[in-house]
Amino acid sequence: MEGLDKIRSSVVQAEERVDLAQQGASTERANLADLLKEKQALIVAGEDSTGDELQDGLIATYGSLLGSADTTIIDNYNKVASELEGKEDQPVVVIHNWEESLGCTGFGDEPQYQTQSLTILGILNGSKLVFDYSEKSCSLPTEKYALSTRGSFSDEFEIVDGNVVVANVNQYFRGRMGFDLGTDLGVMFEVRGTFSRVLEKHVPSLIVAIGHQGVESLLSTEDTFTRYQFLEIRSLCEALGIEKIDPATESQRLYLDSMEEISGS
């Protein structure tokens, strides 16, 4: 029993050390969050800078959120920022997918959902992300862009002047424009909707395709989800008065041509 008591004592001591370490880590995280919040206020006021435009923008937009152990926000912004370099006068496509609840029948059935999709097409007039410190927002640089929203029961289409906003922390909400480049890029969600135009079980929450190569690569993906974007993007090209963007594969081009012929567009 003496040996067992020693083991128990060692376990208790180890647990105490872990608790102390966790408390210390929590304190450090809190201190870092406070420092970032203070830094954010100074950068927004134009009184301080890290010397790096992207870092300043991220701190001004997200502040203490960057103090978490998760580096997803920083990685996503670095990825998009690098892809923007040298892409001025080239297309950019943003696709946001989300689910909306249709409620329940009231007879004990499972809730019903529908998958909604927003497609945006613009022509880049710059090669850097645009941050608005006061709005805590970030945009892709465009003079104007075309967008369409497709759901199961409604279709919307419009031309919007200005940059394509890809993050707005002050006005974040779920729905058509409720996406965030920092947290949603690369995230997949399960398609539960009975009313859905795609066959895939999982689709991306947010896609950002930059430049000729990026958009053509997106359109060449072999899945039903992407096929539903084909005609959408071609229609947006027409609305913006630019040349239609084709996928890189012949089979996908033939698909587009046949679908346009059927639809009479």
N, C-alpha and C positions, 0 to 999 in steps of 0.2 A: 504493500500500500504506500510505503514511503516513496517508491519510485514513481507511482502514479501521481502522488501529491506534488512531486517536483515538476512533472510534466504539466499538470494543471496550472501550477504557479508560473511556469515558463509561458504557457499560452496566455494567461491573464496579463503578464507583463508585456508580451508581444502585442496584444490587443490595445493596451494602454499606449504603447508607442505609436501604433497605427492611428489611434484617435488623436494624439497630439500632432502627428504629421498632417492629418486631414484638417485639423483646426488651423494649423500653420498655413496650409495651402489655401484654405478659404480666406484667411486674412490677407494673404498675398494677392489673391484674385480681387478681393474687395479694394485693396490699395491700388492695384493696376487699373481697375474700373474708374476709381476716383481720379487718378492721374490722366486717363484718357478723356474723361468728362471735362476736366480742367483744360486740357490741351485743345479739345474740341471747341470750347468757348473762345479761346484765344485765336484759333485759326479762322473761325467764322467771323470774328471781329477784325480779322486782318492784322492782328498784333503778333502773330507767331507763324512759323512754318517749319516743316521737317526738312525743307530743301528738295523734296520730291513731290511733284504735282499730284501723282496718283495717291501717294500716302496721305497727303493733305486732304484730298477729296474723300478718301475712305474714312478718315477720322472725323471729318466734318459731317459726313452722311450717317455713319453708324456709331461713332463715339465709343462708349463703353462696351458695345456688343463685340468689338474686336478683342476684348480682353478674355474671351472664352478660349478654351483649349482647341476648339474647332477652327481650323484654318480655311474652311470652305469658302467663306466670303472673299478672303484675300486671293485664294487660288483662282476663283472664278473671274475676278476682276483682272488679275494678271493675264489670264488666258485671253479674254476679250480684248484687253488693251494691246497685247502683242499682235493679235489678228487684225486689228484696225490699222496698224502701221502700213503705209503705202497703198491703202485701199480707197483713197479719195476718188470720187466719180464712179465708184463701183456699187453694185446693189447690196442691200442688207435685208435679210428676212428674219422676222421675229415671229415665232409661233407659241402661243400660250394655250394650254389645255387645262380645263378644270371640270369639276362635277357640280351639278346643281341637284338638290333634292326636289323631287316631285311630291313628297309627302307619302302618307300611307292611305290605304283604302279604308281603314277603320274596321276591317274584318279579320285582324290578326295576321295579315300578310306582311311580308318584308317590305321595308321602305323602297320606293322606286327612285332611280337616279337617271339623269341624262348627261351625256358628255358634251361640253361646249368647247368650241375652238375659235381662237382669235388669230388671224393672220395679218401681219403688217409687212409692207414692202416700201422701202425708201431708197434713195440714192445718196450715198455719203458725200457730204461737202466738207469733210475734215477727216483727220486720221487719229483723233484723240477723243477719249471720253469727255463729256461736258458735265461738270459738276455745278450745281446751284447750292451754295452753302446755306443760304437762308431757308431754302425749301427742303434741305436734306434730300436732294434728288440727284439722279445721274441719268444722262441721256446719251444716245447715239446721235452724232451730228448729221442732220438732214435739213434741207430747206422745207420740205413737205413730205408727207408719206400717205399711202393709201392703206386702208384697213378694212377687213371684212370679218364679221362675227357669224359663225355658223353653229346652230344648235339643231335640235330635232324638230323644233316647231317655228323657228324664226331665222331670218337672214338679214343682216345689216351691212351696209357698205357706205364708206365716206372717205373724203380727202381731208387731211388735217395739216395745217401749216405748222412749221417748227420742227424741233428735234423729237426723236422717238424716246420717250421716257421709259427707262428700264428699271428704275427703282425710285420710290418716293416714300421714305420712312414716315413722313408726317401724315401722308394720306393713304397708308397701306390698308387695303381691304380686299376681301375675296370677291371674285367676279371677273368681269371682262378685262379690266386693267389692273387687277389685283395680283401682280407678280413682282418678284424681286430678283434681279440678276445675281445678287450675292448669295441668296439662300435657295433659289428654285432651279438654277441652271444645273442640268444633269440629274435632277430628281425624277424618278419614275413613280407614277401612281397607278393603282389597280383600277381598271375599267369595270365598274359594277353596274353601269347603266344598262337597263333593258332597252332603252332608246339610245342607241349609239350607232354611229356611222362607221365604226372601225371594228375589225375582228380581233385585233391584238388584245391580250389580257392586261398588258401594261403599256402605257404611253408616257412620253416625257411631259413634265409639267411646263418646261420652258426650253425652247430651242432658239439659238442665235446663230444664223449662218451669214458669214461676212465675205464679201467679194465674189467675183465670178466663180472661182473655184469652189468656195464654200457653199454657194447656193446650188451650183450644178451637182455637187456631191450630195447635198440634201435631197435633191429631186431624183437622184439615181438609186435611192434606197428602195429595196424590194419589199415593201409591206403595204397593206391596205391603208394604214394610217397616212403614209406619205402620199399615196395615190389621191387621197381626198384633198391634198394641198395643191396638186398639179394645176388643175383648172383655176383654182383660187388665185394662185400666183400669176398665171397668165392673164387673168382678168385684171388683176391689180397693175400689171405691166401696161396694159392698154389704157387704164385709167390715168396712169402717170405719163402716158405718151412716150414710153420707152420700148425698145425692141424686146420681143418676147424671150424669156429665158428658157432654154431647153435643158433637159437632163443629159447626162453624158452618154447614156446607152440608147441604141437604136430602138430596142423594144419599148422603152418608156416614151420615146418620141412618137412612135406609132400609136401607142395608147392615147397620148394627148391628142393627136390629130383625129383619131377615131371618135373620142369623146366630144371634141369640139364639133365634129360633123354631126353627131347625133343630137347635140344640144342646139345646133344651128348658130353657134357663135363664130 
